[in-house]
Amino acid sequence: MSKKYEKKLKILKNRKEDKRSARRSPMADGRIFKSQSIKKQKKDLRDLKKKMERSKRIW
């Protein structure tokens, strides 16, 4: 096999692993976040705010 071909295979394998390991979070992935309804976005942001406040209390 040529080195070029081997390199392409390696890149493809890595991409597959990355997709599996990545957490599917709307906050992390902007594209999914944009596609959500505005009500859902606001609710998510409120929930996130509550989580942040709770974590501050612990520390």
Secondary structure as UniProt FT lines:
FT   HELIX           3..21
FT   TURN            26..28
FT   HELIX           30..35
FT   HELIX           38..58
//
